[in-house]
């Protein structure tokens, strides 16, 4: 839904809006506060859902990576050996 930087920026904005609501309540500016609170509430719910979605995607990526890395023939394994230090096979073409 959102990339990491956008999500962080929206979280900061949401936090500052929440602080503004608290300040307005303390100053008894109920008219402005009552207009702002529903917007902050909506943004909070959107960010919660976006965070849940991002966590789910990260967990799925981690699960796929861990399963793929252990498969025979995967880029990290060739003939039962790790390919990180494996020699590169040479190919000779006979004429």
Secondary structure, 3 states (H helix, E strand, C coil): CCCHHHHHHHHHHHHHHHHHHHHHHHCCCHHHHHHHHHHHHHHHHHHHHHHHHHHHHHHHHHHHHHHHHCCCCCCCEECCEECCCCCCCCCCCCC
